[in-house]
Amino acid sequence: MSHPHPELGPPPPLPEGGLRVTPLGGLGEIGRNMTVFEYGGRLLIVDCGVLFPEEEQPGVDLILPDFSSVRDRLEDIDGIVLTHGHEDHIGGVPYLLREKPDIPLIGSKLTLALIEAKLQEHRIRPYTLEVAEGDRERIGPFDCEFVAVNHSIPDALAVAVRTPAGMVVHTGDFKMDQLPLDRRLTDLRAFARLGEEGIDLLLSDSTNAEVPGFTPHERDISQVLRQVFAGARKRIIVASFASHVHRIQQILDAAHEYGRRVAFVGRSMVRNMGIARDLGYLKVPAGLVVDVKTLDDLPDDEVVLVCTGSQGEPMAALSRMANRDHQIRIVPGDTVILASSLIPGNENAVYRVINGLTRWGADVVHKGNAKVHVSGHASAGELLYFYNICQPKNLMPVHGEWRHLRANAELGAQTGVPKDHIVIAEDGVVVDLVGGRAKIVGKVQAGYVYVDGLSVGDVTESSLKDRRILGEEGIISIFVVVDSTTGKITGGPHIQSRGSGIDDKDFESVIPKIDEALAKSAQDGISEPHQVQQLVRRVVGRWVSDNYRRRPMILPVVVEV
């Protein structure tokens, strides 16, 4: 198994007749999926998603792939293939199209409808090409064939990309549910046919590679939901991803069976379910779905609310209900169902929401105490089955953290893929397919790009570090006026503290230390404001550390008169 090395330099020019594969997101993480294919000087992008921030990234709304390696080559991009409509695969598209709005988007009917609605908010009207399983389209030099795969959203596709360098298959996210709700199976016959033709490089979903056996059926959830509905005394509040059409369908079916009305809460939930209903992916009995404003007229035991927030997102509806910051108030006897899995890194936020809901008297049903969710990704048994069908010559695990990528690589090796033909890469690592072999040849920039409000890329790791210090340790500001000629203090020091846990009057004991240090610096002829600021910062920092064992941000302001 080949793997990246930190000392990798920029990649050499792509050999003539070779195919270059550069993942810009989705490797070593769950989210931000984006892969760039290059052949003959032209580029094809598969997916362009976002990653959601964790607690150590305060103030960040979204994390994008780094477009810097393609920014100077936007004219070379022949299209963006979108495998399915989840945010971690389409959420970054508006930010790339801001730089060149006429890059064609290629995807299935539901996927394109979801991204078009998102782009409308950004005032971008995209060029689109709708495809379905079995279709084959020429996109520049890339001959793309689309294959049906089963996932936790309808209309998901894998893509086989043929070039003279060989055939590459990108699975997107997939599993092999044999009893899917929409009866749309992962097309194993098509994958077997591609395997017979010869898959030179397989990029395969790794998310559940550590999980033994087979992922349970979506249908298994329906019976559990019916039991929850049968036992619920008051309102039922369901939190799910705004794109999980299959799960919402099961909620609607259970609500209809038990005589309840359903209201969608949250802009993205209302929008996406409206799209799914209009396109026929969501079957809604007449009169079942009502406006949230009409719920006050219904008895509590006839109400179902469907909202976002299953990952503990602070601004989502469910988190705000838990914090008593939403128009919908949780009352004793309400039943809350978290109908999703825990994305790694979100555990603390989710349990904080569960505790908040429980505090107000809700009965909380989640994956930890009931089977109310199954994964949308293939487990180890399915992946073994899949590799035996595809028989790829080279394998590159994608979509997963390091442990998932390595587990997936091991599965490939067990099915006979030679270990030296398995490439474990990471974001930015460049892989060339030349002469039937896939090898790592270099690395391009692929860091995090933070979206914070309206700013994109302005927030740096340094500013996030400052935010963490401010949030955890607070800030101390010191205001000093010095004579520009003599360097002596003519005003202050005035000290204020916010969030440091130190009372302002306690700073009286450090003021003599500042006076003494500044007097000595004046004698030594130090009067340059920046040097004086550094001196004040050191004196106060040492005093705080010695007396309080804390490290707040210290902000000295020196004014010369």
C-alpha positions as CSV (number, residue, x, y, z in Angstrom):
1,M,0.0,0.0,0.0
2,S,1.5,3.3,-1.0
3,H,0.7,6.3,1.2
4,P,1.5,10.0,1.2
5,H,4.6,11.5,2.8
6,P,4.7,14.9,4.4
7,E,7.8,15.9,2.3
8,L,5.9,15.5,-1.0
9,G,6.5,18.4,-3.3
10,P,4.5,19.8,-6.2
11,P,3.6,17.2,-8.8
12,P,5.5,17.0,-12.1
13,P,3.7,17.7,-15.4
14,L,1.2,15.0,-16.2
15,P,2.7,12.4,-18.6
16,E,1.0,12.4,-22.0
17,G,-1.8,9.8,-22.0
18,G,-2.0,9.7,-18.3
19,L,-4.9,10.5,-16.0
20,R,-4.4,12.6,-12.9
21,V,-6.7,12.3,-9.8
22,T,-6.5,15.0,-7.1
23,P,-8.8,14.8,-4.0
24,L,-9.3,18.3,-2.6
25,G,-11.5,17.1,0.2
26,G,-13.2,14.0,1.8
27,L,-10.0,12.0,2.6
28,G,-9.1,12.0,6.3
29,E,-12.5,13.6,7.1
30,I,-16.2,13.0,6.7
31,G,-17.3,15.8,4.5
32,R,-16.0,18.4,2.0
33,N,-15.9,15.8,-0.8
34,M,-14.3,17.0,-4.0
35,T,-12.1,15.2,-6.5
36,V,-10.5,16.6,-9.6
37,F,-9.7,14.5,-12.7
38,E,-7.3,15.7,-15.4
39,Y,-6.7,14.3,-18.8
40,G,-5.3,16.1,-21.9
41,G,-5.2,19.4,-20.2
42,R,-8.9,19.3,-19.3
43,L,-10.5,18.9,-15.9
44,L,-13.6,17.1,-14.6
45,I,-14.7,17.6,-11.0
46,V,-16.7,15.0,-9.0
47,D,-18.6,16.6,-6.1
48,C,-17.9,19.8,-4.3
49,G,-19.1,19.6,-0.7
50,V,-18.7,21.3,2.6
51,L,-17.6,20.2,6.1
52,F,-19.4,21.4,9.2
53,P,-17.3,23.0,11.9
54,E,-16.4,21.5,15.2
55,E,-16.2,23.1,18.6
56,E,-12.6,24.2,18.1
57,Q,-13.6,26.3,15.1
58,P,-15.8,29.0,16.8
59,G,-17.7,31.3,14.6
60,V,-17.2,29.3,11.5
61,D,-20.3,28.5,9.5
62,L,-18.9,26.1,6.8
63,I,-15.6,24.7,5.7
64,L,-14.9,24.6,2.0
65,P,-12.4,22.7,-0.2
66,D,-9.4,24.8,-1.2
67,F,-9.9,25.8,-4.8
68,S,-6.5,27.4,-5.2
69,S,-5.1,24.5,-7.3
70,V,-7.8,24.9,-9.9
71,R,-8.4,28.7,-9.6
72,D,-6.0,29.5,-12.5
73,R,-7.6,26.7,-14.6
74,L,-11.3,27.5,-14.3
75,E,-11.5,27.7,-18.1
76,D,-10.2,24.1,-18.3
77,I,-13.1,22.6,-16.2
78,D,-15.6,20.8,-18.5
79,G,-18.1,20.0,-15.8
80,I,-18.9,19.2,-12.2
81,V,-20.5,15.7,-11.7
82,L,-22.6,15.6,-8.5
83,T,-23.1,12.0,-7.2
84,H,-26.0,13.0,-4.9
85,G,-27.7,15.8,-3.1
86,H,-26.1,15.8,0.4
87,E,-24.5,18.9,1.7
88,D,-21.1,17.3,2.0
89,H,-21.2,16.7,-1.7
90,I,-23.0,19.8,-3.1
91,G,-22.6,22.5,-0.5
92,G,-19.5,24.0,-1.9
93,V,-20.8,24.4,-5.5
94,P,-22.2,27.9,-5.0
95,Y,-18.7,29.1,-3.9
96,L,-17.0,27.6,-6.9
97,L,-19.6,28.9,-9.3
98,R,-19.1,32.4,-7.8
99,E,-15.7,32.3,-9.5
100,K,-17.1,30.9,-12.9
101,P,-20.9,30.7,-13.0
102,D,-21.1,28.8,-16.4
103,I,-19.3,25.6,-15.3
104,P,-21.9,22.9,-16.2
105,L,-23.4,20.8,-13.4
106,I,-24.2,17.2,-14.2
107,G,-26.4,15.1,-11.9
108,S,-29.7,13.3,-11.4
109,K,-33.1,15.0,-11.3
110,L,-33.3,15.4,-7.5
111,T,-29.7,16.3,-7.0
112,L,-29.9,19.1,-9.6
113,A,-33.2,20.3,-8.1
114,L,-31.6,20.6,-4.7
115,I,-28.5,22.4,-5.9
116,E,-30.6,24.8,-8.2
117,A,-32.6,25.8,-5.1
118,K,-29.4,26.5,-3.2
119,L,-27.9,28.4,-6.1
120,Q,-31.1,30.6,-6.3
121,E,-30.2,32.0,-2.9
122,H,-26.8,32.9,-4.3
123,R,-28.4,34.4,-7.4
124,I,-26.7,32.0,-9.7
125,R,-28.5,30.3,-12.6
126,P,-26.4,27.3,-13.5
127,Y,-26.0,25.3,-16.7
128,T,-27.2,21.8,-16.0
129,L,-27.3,18.4,-17.6
130,E,-29.7,15.9,-16.1
131,V,-28.6,12.3,-16.2
132,A,-30.0,9.0,-14.9
133,E,-28.6,5.6,-14.3
134,G,-27.6,3.9,-17.6
135,D,-26.8,7.2,-19.3
136,R,-23.5,7.8,-20.9
137,E,-22.3,11.3,-21.6
138,R,-19.2,12.8,-23.2
139,I,-17.9,15.7,-21.0
140,G,-14.9,17.1,-22.8
141,P,-12.4,14.1,-23.1
142,F,-14.2,12.3,-20.3
143,D,-16.6,9.6,-21.3
144,C,-18.9,9.3,-18.2
145,E,-21.3,6.4,-17.5
146,F,-23.7,6.8,-14.6
147,V,-24.7,3.8,-12.4
148,A,-27.5,3.6,-9.8
149,V,-26.4,3.3,-6.2
150,N,-28.4,3.0,-3.1
151,H,-27.8,5.7,-0.4
152,S,-29.8,7.6,2.3
153,I,-31.1,10.0,-0.4
154,P,-32.9,9.1,-3.6
155,D,-31.3,9.4,-7.0
156,A,-27.6,8.7,-6.0
157,L,-25.2,7.8,-8.7
158,A,-21.8,6.4,-9.2
159,V,-19.8,7.5,-12.2
160,A,-17.4,5.5,-14.5
161,V,-15.0,7.8,-16.2
162,R,-13.4,6.4,-19.4
163,T,-10.3,8.0,-20.9
164,P,-7.5,6.6,-23.1
165,A,-5.5,6.3,-19.8
166,G,-8.1,3.8,-18.5
167,M,-11.4,3.6,-16.7
168,V,-11.8,5.1,-13.2
169,V,-15.0,4.3,-11.2
170,H,-16.0,6.7,-8.4
171,T,-18.7,5.1,-6.2
172,G,-19.9,8.3,-4.5
173,D,-21.6,7.4,-1.2
174,F,-23.3,4.0,-1.5
175,K,-24.6,0.9,0.3
176,M,-26.2,-2.3,-1.0
177,D,-29.6,-2.4,0.7
178,Q,-31.5,-5.3,-0.9
179,L,-34.9,-3.9,0.2
180,P,-34.7,-0.2,-0.4
181,L,-37.8,1.9,0.2
182,D,-37.9,3.2,-3.4
183,R,-37.0,-0.2,-4.8
184,R,-33.9,1.3,-6.5
185,L,-31.1,-1.1,-6.0
186,T,-27.4,-0.6,-6.3
187,D,-26.8,-1.8,-9.9
188,L,-24.5,-4.7,-9.3
189,R,-25.0,-6.0,-12.8
190,A,-23.6,-2.7,-14.2
191,F,-20.6,-2.9,-11.8
192,A,-20.0,-6.5,-12.9
193,R,-20.1,-5.4,-16.5
194,L,-17.6,-2.6,-15.8
195,G,-15.4,-5.0,-13.9
196,E,-15.4,-7.3,-17.0
197,E,-14.4,-4.4,-19.1
198,G,-11.6,-3.6,-16.7
199,I,-11.7,-1.0,-13.9
200,D,-8.2,0.5,-13.8
201,L,-8.8,2.5,-10.6
202,L,-11.7,2.3,-8.2
203,L,-12.4,5.2,-5.8
204,S,-14.6,3.6,-3.1
205,D,-16.6,5.0,-0.1
206,S,-14.8,4.1,3.1
207,T,-17.2,5.4,5.8
208,N,-18.3,2.1,7.2
209,A,-15.3,0.0,6.3
210,E,-14.6,-0.7,10.0
211,V,-18.2,-2.0,10.6
212,P,-18.4,-5.8,10.2
213,G,-21.2,-7.5,8.2
214,F,-23.9,-5.7,6.2
215,T,-25.7,-2.4,6.8
216,P,-29.3,-3.1,8.0
217,H,-32.3,-2.4,5.7
218,E,-34.0,1.0,5.7
219,R,-37.3,-0.9,6.0
220,D,-36.3,-2.1,9.5
221,I,-36.8,1.5,10.8
222,S,-40.5,1.6,9.9
223,Q,-41.6,-0.9,12.6
224,V,-39.6,0.9,15.3
225,L,-41.1,4.2,14.3
226,R,-44.6,2.7,14.5
227,Q,-43.9,1.5,18.0
228,V,-42.7,5.0,19.0
229,F,-45.8,6.6,17.5
230,A,-48.1,4.1,19.1
231,G,-46.7,4.9,22.6
232,A,-46.4,8.7,22.2
233,R,-48.7,10.6,24.6
234,K,-48.3,14.2,23.2
235,R,-46.5,15.8,20.3
236,I,-43.8,13.9,18.3
237,I,-40.8,16.0,17.2
238,V,-38.5,14.4,14.7
239,A,-35.0,15.7,13.9
240,S,-33.5,14.6,10.6
241,F,-31.2,15.8,7.8
242,A,-33.1,18.1,5.5
243,S,-32.2,15.8,2.6
244,H,-33.1,12.4,4.1
245,V,-36.2,11.9,1.9
246,H,-36.5,8.2,2.8
247,R,-36.6,8.8,6.5
248,I,-39.2,11.6,6.1
249,Q,-41.3,9.3,4.0
250,Q,-41.3,6.8,6.9
251,I,-42.3,9.5,9.3
252,L,-45.2,10.6,7.0
253,D,-46.4,7.0,6.7
254,A,-46.4,6.5,10.5
255,A,-48.1,9.8,11.0
256,H,-50.8,9.0,8.5
257,E,-51.3,5.5,10.1
258,Y,-51.7,7.0,13.6
259,G,-54.0,10.0,12.6
260,R,-51.4,12.8,13.1
261,R,-50.8,15.9,11.0
262,V,-47.2,16.8,10.0
263,A,-45.6,20.2,9.8
264,F,-42.0,20.9,8.6
265,V,-40.0,23.4,10.6
266,G,-36.9,25.2,9.3
267,R,-36.2,26.8,5.9
268,S,-34.0,24.0,4.5
269,M,-36.5,21.3,5.6
270,V,-39.5,23.1,4.1
271,R,-37.6,23.8,0.9
272,N,-36.1,20.3,0.3
273,M,-39.3,18.4,1.2
274,G,-41.3,20.7,-1.1
275,I,-38.8,19.8,-3.9
276,A,-39.0,16.1,-3.2
277,R,-42.8,16.2,-3.1
278,D,-43.1,18.2,-6.4
279,L,-40.7,15.7,-8.2
280,G,-42.6,12.7,-6.9
281,Y,-39.9,11.4,-4.5
282,L,-42.0,12.0,-1.5
283,K,-45.5,10.6,-1.4
284,V,-47.7,12.8,0.8
285,P,-51.4,11.9,1.4
286,A,-53.8,14.8,1.0
287,G,-54.2,16.9,4.1
288,L,-51.4,15.2,6.0
289,V,-48.9,18.1,5.8
290,V,-50.0,21.4,7.3
291,D,-48.5,24.8,8.0
292,V,-46.7,25.0,11.4
293,K,-48.9,28.0,12.3
294,T,-52.1,25.8,12.3
295,L,-50.7,23.4,14.9
296,D,-52.1,25.4,17.9
297,D,-55.6,24.4,16.7
298,L,-54.8,20.6,17.0
299,P,-54.6,18.4,20.1
300,D,-51.0,17.5,21.0
301,D,-51.6,13.8,20.3
302,E,-52.3,14.7,16.7
303,V,-49.2,16.6,15.9
304,V,-45.8,15.7,14.4
305,L,-43.1,18.3,13.8
306,V,-40.2,17.5,11.5
307,C,-37.1,19.7,11.9
308,T,-33.4,19.9,11.4
309,G,-30.8,19.7,14.2
310,S,-30.0,16.0,14.5
311,Q,-26.3,16.8,14.8
312,G,-26.6,19.3,17.6
313,E,-26.0,22.3,15.3
314,P,-26.4,25.4,17.5
315,M,-28.7,27.4,15.2
316,A,-30.9,24.4,14.1
317,A,-34.4,24.2,15.3
318,L,-33.9,21.3,17.7
319,S,-31.0,22.9,19.5
320,R,-32.9,26.1,19.9
321,M,-35.9,24.1,21.4
322,A,-33.5,22.5,23.9
323,N,-32.2,26.0,24.9
324,R,-35.7,27.5,25.2
325,D,-34.9,29.8,22.3
326,H,-37.6,28.7,19.8
327,Q,-41.3,29.4,19.4
328,I,-42.0,25.7,19.9
329,R,-41.6,24.9,23.6
330,I,-40.8,21.4,24.8
331,V,-43.3,20.2,27.5
332,P,-43.4,17.1,29.6
333,G,-44.7,14.1,27.6
334,D,-43.4,15.3,24.2
335,T,-41.5,12.6,22.3
336,V,-38.4,13.6,20.4
337,I,-36.8,11.3,17.8
338,L,-33.3,11.9,16.5
339,A,-33.5,10.0,13.2
340,S,-29.9,10.1,12.2
341,S,-26.4,8.7,13.1
342,L,-23.8,10.7,14.9
343,I,-21.3,12.3,12.5
344,P,-17.8,11.9,14.2
345,G,-17.0,15.0,16.1
346,N,-20.6,16.0,16.9
347,E,-21.1,13.6,19.8
348,N,-20.8,16.3,22.6
349,A,-23.1,18.7,20.8
350,V,-25.8,16.0,20.3
351,Y,-25.7,14.8,23.9
352,R,-25.9,18.4,25.1
353,V,-29.2,18.7,23.0
354,I,-30.5,15.4,24.3
355,N,-29.8,16.5,27.9
356,G,-31.5,19.8,27.3
357,L,-34.6,18.2,25.8
358,T,-34.8,15.6,28.7
359,R,-34.5,18.5,31.2
360,W,-37.8,19.9,29.9
361,G,-39.5,16.5,30.2
362,A,-39.3,15.1,26.7
363,D,-38.8,11.4,26.0
364,V,-35.8,11.3,23.6
365,V,-35.5,8.4,21.2
366,H,-32.1,8.2,19.5
367,K,-29.9,5.6,17.8
368,G,-28.3,4.8,21.2
369,N,-31.6,3.5,22.7
370,A,-33.7,2.5,19.6
371,K,-33.2,1.5,16.0
372,V,-34.4,4.8,14.5
373,H,-31.6,5.1,12.0
374,V,-29.5,3.0,9.7
375,S,-26.4,4.1,7.9
376,G,-26.3,5.1,4.2
377,H,-22.9,3.5,3.7
378,A,-21.7,0.0,2.9
379,S,-20.3,-2.0,5.7
380,A,-17.3,-4.3,5.4
381,G,-19.3,-7.3,4.2
382,E,-20.8,-5.3,1.4
383,L,-17.4,-3.8,0.4
384,L,-15.9,-7.3,0.2
385,Y,-18.7,-8.4,-2.0
386,F,-18.4,-5.2,-4.1
387,Y,-14.6,-5.6,-4.7
388,N,-15.1,-9.3,-5.7
389,I,-17.6,-8.1,-8.3
390,C,-15.6,-5.1,-9.6
391,Q,-12.1,-6.7,-9.4
392,P,-10.3,-3.3,-9.7
393,K,-6.7,-3.2,-10.8
394,N,-6.0,-0.3,-8.5
395,L,-7.9,0.9,-5.4
396,M,-8.0,4.3,-3.8
397,P,-10.2,4.5,-0.6
398,V,-12.1,7.8,-0.4
399,H,-14.7,9.4,1.9
400,G,-13.6,8.7,5.4
401,E,-11.2,9.4,8.2
402,W,-7.8,7.8,8.3
403,R,-9.0,4.7,10.2
404,H,-11.8,4.2,7.6
405,L,-9.4,4.6,4.7
406,R,-7.0,2.0,6.1
407,A,-9.7,-0.4,6.9
408,N,-11.1,-0.1,3.4
409,A,-7.6,-0.6,1.9
410,E,-7.3,-3.8,4.0
411,L,-10.6,-5.1,2.6
412,G,-9.4,-4.5,-0.9
413,A,-6.2,-6.4,-0.2
414,Q,-8.2,-9.3,1.2
415,T,-10.1,-9.6,-2.1
416,G,-6.9,-9.8,-4.1
417,V,-6.0,-6.2,-5.0
418,P,-2.2,-6.2,-4.8
419,K,-1.0,-4.1,-1.9
420,D,1.3,-2.1,-4.1
421,H,-1.8,-1.2,-6.2
422,I,-3.7,0.3,-3.3
423,V,-3.2,4.0,-2.8
424,I,-4.0,5.6,0.6
425,A,-4.0,9.3,-0.1
426,E,-5.1,12.4,1.7
427,D,-6.5,15.8,0.7
428,G,-4.2,17.4,-1.9
429,V,-2.2,14.3,-2.7
430,V,-1.9,13.8,-6.5
431,V,-2.3,10.3,-7.9
432,D,-1.4,9.6,-11.6
433,L,-2.8,6.6,-13.5
434,V,-0.2,5.8,-16.1
435,G,0.3,2.5,-17.9
436,G,-2.3,0.8,-15.7
437,R,-0.6,1.8,-12.4
438,A,-1.9,4.4,-9.9
439,K,0.9,6.1,-8.0
440,I,1.3,9.1,-5.8
441,V,3.4,11.8,-7.5
442,G,3.1,15.0,-5.5
443,K,0.9,17.2,-3.4
444,V,-1.0,20.5,-4.0
445,Q,-2.4,22.9,-1.4
446,A,-5.7,21.6,0.0
447,G,-6.2,23.3,3.4
448,Y,-9.4,24.4,5.1
449,V,-11.2,27.4,3.7
450,Y,-13.5,28.9,6.3
451,V,-16.9,30.6,5.6
452,D,-17.7,33.0,8.4
453,G,-20.8,35.1,7.7
454,L,-20.2,36.8,4.3
455,S,-16.4,36.3,4.4
456,V,-14.9,33.3,2.6
457,G,-11.3,32.5,3.3
458,D,-10.6,35.5,5.5
459,V,-10.6,33.5,8.7
460,T,-7.2,31.9,9.3
461,E,-6.0,29.2,11.7
462,S,-4.3,32.1,13.6
463,S,-7.6,34.0,14.0
464,L,-9.3,30.7,15.1
465,K,-6.6,30.3,17.7
466,D,-7.3,33.8,19.0
467,R,-11.0,33.0,19.2
468,R,-10.3,29.9,21.2
469,I,-8.2,31.9,23.6
470,L,-10.8,34.5,23.9
471,G,-13.5,31.9,24.5
472,E,-11.5,29.9,27.0
473,E,-9.3,32.4,28.8
474,G,-10.8,35.8,28.1
475,I,-9.0,39.1,27.4
476,I,-7.1,41.7,29.3
477,S,-6.5,45.2,27.8
478,I,-3.9,47.6,29.1
479,F,-4.0,51.3,28.1
480,V,-0.9,53.3,28.6
481,V,0.0,56.9,27.5
482,V,3.8,57.6,27.2
483,D,5.8,60.8,26.4
484,S,7.2,60.3,22.9
485,T,10.4,62.1,23.8
486,T,11.3,60.7,27.3
487,G,9.4,57.4,27.1
488,K,7.9,58.1,30.5
489,I,4.3,57.2,31.5
490,T,2.0,60.3,31.4
491,G,-1.3,58.4,31.7
492,G,-2.4,55.0,33.0
493,P,-1.9,52.1,33.0
494,H,-5.6,51.5,32.8
495,I,-6.5,47.8,32.9
496,Q,-9.8,46.1,31.9
497,S,-10.6,42.4,31.8
498,R,-13.4,40.4,30.1
499,G,-13.9,36.7,30.6
500,S,-10.6,36.1,32.4
501,G,-12.0,35.4,35.8
502,I,-9.9,38.1,37.3
503,D,-11.6,41.0,39.2
504,D,-10.5,44.4,37.9
505,K,-9.5,45.6,41.3
506,D,-7.0,42.7,41.6
507,F,-4.9,44.4,38.8
508,E,-3.9,47.1,41.2
509,S,-1.0,44.8,42.3
510,V,0.4,44.5,38.8
511,I,0.4,48.3,38.0
512,P,3.6,49.0,40.0
513,K,5.3,46.2,38.1
514,I,4.3,47.8,34.8
515,D,5.4,51.2,36.0
516,E,8.8,49.8,37.1
517,A,9.4,48.0,33.8
518,L,8.4,51.1,31.7
519,A,10.7,53.4,33.8
520,K,13.6,51.0,33.3
521,S,12.9,50.8,29.5
522,A,12.8,54.7,29.3
523,Q,16.2,54.8,31.0
524,D,17.5,52.3,28.4
525,G,16.2,54.5,25.6
526,I,13.3,52.2,24.6
527,S,10.5,54.3,23.3
528,E,9.3,52.6,20.1
529,P,5.5,51.8,20.7
530,H,5.7,48.2,19.5
531,Q,8.6,47.4,21.9
532,V,6.8,49.0,24.8
533,Q,3.7,47.0,24.0
534,Q,5.7,43.8,24.0
535,L,7.2,44.7,27.4
536,V,3.7,45.4,28.9
537,R,2.4,42.1,27.5
538,R,5.3,40.2,29.1
539,V,4.9,41.8,32.5
540,V,1.2,41.3,32.7
541,G,1.3,37.8,31.2
542,R,3.9,36.6,33.7
543,W,1.9,38.1,36.6
544,V,-1.4,36.4,35.4
545,S,0.4,33.0,34.9
546,D,2.1,33.1,38.3
547,N,-1.0,34.2,40.3
548,Y,-3.8,32.5,38.4
549,R,-2.3,29.8,36.1
550,R,-4.2,31.3,33.2
551,R,-3.2,32.5,29.7
552,P,-5.8,35.1,28.5
553,M,-5.2,37.2,25.5
554,I,-3.3,40.3,26.5
555,L,-3.9,43.4,24.4
556,P,-1.7,46.4,25.3
557,V,-2.4,49.7,23.7
558,V,0.4,52.3,23.9
559,V,-0.4,55.9,22.8
560,E,2.4,58.4,22.3
561,V,1.9,62.1,23.1
